[in-house]
């Protein structure tokens, strides 16, 4: 498929473009747990490799595709890009460490609370209005989360669940930040987040113990699916409200446990599966309502 053919698939309408970017980014991010599971090393080592390859891919892409170059792009994006990169350090590292300490289903369903926190952050910091249809969708997500949590109270995965909660809080804050600073380079913030994560995780990680296979697995994640998914996620915030962007991205927490079950036979608890179904239903209903309105 040529670049011209790819461009014909991109909607001209700004809102449709934002929704398409959010959904595509969410699908790509749903593959993250697979790479984390395949890494076969500790959380610090996995996070280091993820950050390193994400930084390399994003910085190289900026240098090749942006006529300003990497240095000028950094100067023009300024402190908001640095702040966003630090927040990505929190969200991405907490995600990787959470996957290492609890089930993928638990981590991903906790991340499904992102729209609620994103809407709150956008409302508090940006005074952004949230539509009634979106609040109904968020209500459905809350119900789904309640079902998931009720089934995991006896699982003993408190450590992993708390890490996931910290990660989703960072995601919500970044959603509001991206919405406010629309001109900020999305490639740059993802690259900076990866750089910060590689630097921070290099200390506790045992780099000499990482096998060659793990380097290859994490290169596939850090150079391709993960950074592209995050960039699309960030780009969508230019066209649609932060809470709406986060709602569409919920396809990732729903799909990820399915991929992990298919490959590793890690079966989600019944409550987690039920909660995920409720969340998916809320997303589908909201998409149908917004399409009808358009």
C-alpha positions as CSV (number, residue, x, y, z in Angstrom):
1,X,0.0,0.0,0.0
2,X,1.4,3.4,-1.1
3,X,1.4,6.6,1.0
4,X,-1.2,8.1,-1.3
5,X,-3.5,5.1,-0.7
6,X,-3.0,5.4,3.1
7,X,-4.0,9.0,2.9
8,X,-7.3,8.2,1.2
9,X,-8.2,6.1,4.3
10,X,-7.8,9.1,6.6
11,X,-11.1,11.1,7.2
12,X,-11.1,14.7,6.3
13,X,-13.5,15.6,9.2
14,X,-11.4,16.6,12.2
15,X,-13.5,14.7,14.8
16,X,-13.6,11.6,12.6
17,X,-9.8,11.9,12.2
18,X,-9.3,12.1,16.0
19,X,-11.6,9.1,16.7
20,X,-9.8,7.0,14.0
21,X,-6.4,7.9,15.6
22,X,-7.6,7.1,19.1
23,X,-9.0,3.7,18.0
24,X,-6.0,2.7,15.9
25,X,-3.6,3.8,18.7
26,X,-5.7,1.8,21.3
27,X,-5.5,-1.4,19.1
28,X,-1.7,-1.1,18.7
29,X,-1.3,-0.5,22.5
30,X,-3.3,-3.7,23.2
31,X,-0.3,-5.7,22.0
32,X,2.0,-4.2,24.7
33,X,1.4,-6.9,27.3
34,X,2.4,-9.6,24.8
35,X,5.8,-8.1,24.4
36,X,6.2,-7.6,28.2
37,X,5.3,-11.3,28.8
38,X,7.7,-12.4,26.1
39,X,10.6,-10.3,27.5
40,X,11.4,-13.1,30.1
41,X,13.3,-10.6,32.3
42,X,12.5,-8.5,35.3
43,X,10.3,-5.3,35.2
44,X,13.2,-2.9,35.4
45,X,15.1,-4.5,32.5
46,X,11.9,-4.6,30.4
47,X,11.1,-1.0,31.1
48,X,14.7,0.0,30.3
49,X,14.6,-1.7,26.9
50,X,11.1,-0.3,26.1
51,X,12.3,3.2,26.9
52,X,15.5,2.9,25.0
53,X,14.0,1.7,21.8
54,X,11.1,4.1,22.0
55,X,13.5,7.0,22.3
56,X,15.6,5.8,19.4
57,X,12.6,5.3,17.1
58,X,10.9,8.6,17.9
59,X,14.0,10.8,17.7
60,X,15.1,9.2,14.4
61,X,11.6,9.7,13.0
62,X,11.6,13.4,14.0
63,X,15.0,13.9,12.4
64,X,13.9,12.3,9.1
65,X,10.3,13.6,8.8
66,X,10.3,17.0,10.5
67,X,12.1,19.8,8.6
68,X,12.9,21.5,11.9
69,X,15.1,18.7,13.1
70,X,15.3,17.2,16.5
71,X,17.0,20.1,18.3
72,X,14.7,22.8,17.0
73,X,11.6,20.7,17.6
74,X,12.7,20.4,21.3
75,X,13.3,24.2,21.5
76,X,9.9,25.0,20.0
77,X,8.0,22.5,22.1
78,X,9.6,23.8,25.3
79,X,8.8,22.8,28.9
80,X,5.4,21.3,28.2
81,X,7.1,18.5,26.1
82,X,9.5,17.8,29.0
83,X,6.7,17.7,31.5
84,X,4.7,15.4,29.2
85,X,7.7,13.1,28.8
86,X,8.1,12.9,32.6
87,X,4.5,11.9,32.9
88,X,5.0,9.3,30.2
89,X,7.9,8.0,32.3
90,X,5.4,7.4,35.1
91,X,2.6,5.9,33.0
92,X,4.8,3.6,30.9
93,X,7.0,2.3,33.7
94,X,4.1,1.7,36.0
95,X,2.4,-0.2,33.2
96,X,5.4,-2.5,32.7
97,X,5.9,-3.1,36.4
98,X,2.2,-3.8,37.0
99,X,2.1,-6.4,34.3
100,X,5.0,-8.2,36.1
101,X,3.1,-8.2,39.4
102,X,-0.5,-9.0,38.5
103,X,-2.6,-10.5,35.7
104,X,-2.8,-8.7,32.4
105,X,-6.6,-8.5,32.7
106,X,-6.3,-6.8,36.1
107,X,-3.8,-4.2,34.8
108,X,-5.7,-3.4,31.6
109,X,-9.1,-3.2,33.3
110,X,-7.7,-0.8,35.9
111,X,-6.3,1.3,33.0
112,X,-9.9,1.4,31.7
113,X,-10.6,4.0,34.4
114,X,-8.6,6.5,32.3
115,X,-11.7,8.3,30.8
116,X,-13.0,9.1,34.3
117,X,-9.7,10.5,35.5
118,X,-9.1,12.3,32.1
119,X,-12.5,13.9,32.2
120,X,-11.8,15.1,35.7
121,X,-8.4,16.4,34.9
122,X,-9.7,18.2,31.8
123,X,-12.6,19.7,33.8
124,X,-10.3,20.8,36.7
125,X,-7.4,22.2,34.7
126,X,-8.9,23.1,31.3
127,X,-12.5,23.8,32.3
128,X,-13.5,21.5,29.4
129,X,-17.1,20.7,29.0
130,X,-18.1,17.0,28.9
131,X,-21.2,15.9,27.0
132,X,-24.0,13.9,28.5
133,X,-23.4,11.0,26.1
134,X,-19.8,10.8,27.2
135,X,-20.7,10.9,30.9
136,X,-23.1,8.0,30.2
137,X,-20.3,6.1,28.6
138,X,-18.0,6.8,31.5
139,X,-20.8,5.6,33.8
140,X,-20.8,2.3,32.0
141,X,-17.0,2.1,32.3
142,X,-17.2,2.7,36.1
143,X,-19.7,-0.2,36.4
144,X,-17.4,-2.5,34.4
145,X,-14.5,-1.5,36.7
146,X,-16.6,-2.2,39.8
147,X,-17.3,-5.7,38.5
148,X,-13.6,-6.3,37.9
149,X,-12.5,-5.0,41.3
150,X,-15.1,-7.1,43.1
151,X,-13.6,-10.2,41.6
152,X,-10.0,-9.4,42.4
153,X,-10.3,-8.4,46.1
154,X,-9.2,-11.9,47.1
155,X,-6.5,-12.2,44.4
156,X,-3.7,-10.7,46.5
157,X,-2.4,-8.6,43.6
158,X,-2.5,-5.4,45.5
159,X,1.0,-4.3,44.5
160,X,0.4,-4.7,40.8
161,X,-3.0,-3.1,41.1
162,X,-1.6,0.0,42.8
163,X,1.1,0.3,40.1
164,X,-1.7,0.2,37.5
165,X,-3.6,2.9,39.4
166,X,-0.6,5.2,39.4
167,X,-0.1,4.5,35.7
168,X,-3.7,5.4,34.8
169,X,-3.4,8.6,36.8
170,X,-0.4,9.7,34.8
171,X,-2.3,8.8,31.6
172,X,-5.2,11.1,32.6
173,X,-2.9,14.0,33.4
174,X,-1.1,13.7,30.1
175,X,-4.5,13.5,28.3
176,X,-5.4,17.0,29.6
177,X,-1.9,18.3,28.9
178,X,-2.0,17.1,25.3
179,X,-5.4,18.7,24.8
180,X,-4.1,22.1,26.0
181,X,-0.8,22.2,24.2
182,X,-2.0,21.0,20.7
183,X,1.0,22.3,18.8
184,X,3.5,20.3,20.9
185,X,5.3,17.5,19.0
186,X,3.7,14.2,19.9
187,X,6.7,12.3,18.5
188,X,8.9,14.3,20.8
189,X,7.0,13.7,24.0
190,X,6.9,10.0,23.4
191,X,10.6,10.0,22.6
192,X,11.4,12.0,25.7
193,X,9.3,9.7,27.8
194,X,11.3,6.7,26.5
195,X,14.6,8.5,27.1
196,X,13.6,9.4,30.7
197,X,12.5,5.8,31.3
198,X,15.7,4.3,30.0
199,X,17.8,6.7,32.1
200,X,15.8,6.0,35.3
201,X,15.6,2.2,34.9
202,X,19.2,1.8,33.9
203,X,20.2,2.0,37.6
204,X,18.1,-0.8,39.1
205,X,18.2,-3.0,35.9
206,X,20.7,-5.8,35.5
207,X,21.7,-5.0,31.9
208,X,24.3,-7.7,31.7
209,X,21.7,-10.4,32.3
210,X,19.5,-9.4,29.4
211,X,19.6,-12.2,26.7
212,X,19.8,-11.4,23.0
213,X,16.2,-12.8,22.5
214,X,14.9,-10.2,24.9
215,X,16.6,-7.4,23.1
216,X,14.9,-8.5,19.8
217,X,11.5,-8.8,21.4
218,X,11.6,-5.4,23.1
219,X,13.0,-3.8,19.9
220,X,9.8,-4.9,18.1
221,X,7.8,-3.3,20.8
222,X,9.9,-0.2,21.3
223,X,10.5,0.6,17.7
224,X,7.1,-0.2,16.2
225,X,3.8,-0.8,17.9
226,X,4.2,0.9,21.3
227,X,5.5,4.3,20.2
228,X,3.2,4.4,17.2
229,X,0.2,3.6,19.3
230,X,1.1,6.3,21.8
231,X,1.7,8.9,19.1
232,X,-1.7,8.2,17.5
233,X,-3.2,8.4,21.0
234,X,-1.6,11.8,21.6
235,X,-2.4,13.1,18.1
236,X,-6.1,12.3,18.6
237,X,-6.2,14.8,21.4
238,X,-5.7,17.6,18.8
239,X,-9.1,16.9,17.3
240,X,-11.4,15.5,20.1
241,X,-11.8,16.3,23.8
242,X,-9.4,14.6,26.2
243,X,-12.1,12.5,27.9
244,X,-13.5,11.3,24.5
245,X,-10.0,10.4,23.3
246,X,-9.5,8.3,26.5
247,X,-12.9,6.6,26.0
248,X,-12.0,5.4,22.5
249,X,-8.6,4.2,23.7
250,X,-10.4,1.8,26.0
251,X,-10.4,-0.7,23.3
252,X,-6.9,-1.5,24.4
253,X,-7.8,-2.8,27.9
254,X,-10.5,-4.9,26.4
255,X,-8.5,-6.5,23.6
256,X,-5.2,-7.1,25.5
257,X,-6.5,-9.9,27.8
258,X,-7.9,-11.7,24.7
259,X,-4.5,-11.7,23.0
260,X,-2.8,-12.9,26.2
261,X,-5.3,-15.7,26.7
262,X,-4.9,-16.8,23.0
263,X,-1.1,-16.9,23.3
264,X,-0.3,-17.8,27.0
265,X,-3.6,-19.3,28.1
266,X,-3.8,-16.7,30.9
267,X,-7.5,-16.9,31.5
268,X,-9.1,-13.8,33.1
269,X,-11.4,-14.4,36.1
270,X,-15.1,-14.5,35.3
271,X,-15.6,-11.1,36.9
272,X,-12.9,-9.5,34.8
273,X,-14.4,-10.9,31.6
274,X,-17.8,-9.7,32.6
275,X,-16.5,-6.2,33.5
276,X,-14.6,-6.1,30.2
277,X,-17.8,-6.9,28.3
278,X,-19.6,-4.0,30.1
279,X,-16.8,-1.6,29.2
280,X,-16.8,-2.7,25.6
281,X,-20.6,-2.2,25.5
282,X,-20.3,1.3,26.8
283,X,-17.7,2.2,24.2
284,X,-19.7,0.7,21.3
285,X,-22.9,2.5,22.4
286,X,-21.0,5.8,22.6
287,X,-19.5,5.3,19.1
288,X,-22.9,4.5,17.7
289,X,-24.4,7.6,19.3
290,X,-21.7,10.0,18.1
291,X,-21.9,8.5,14.5
292,X,-25.6,8.9,14.4
293,X,-25.3,12.5,15.6
294,X,-22.7,13.3,13.0
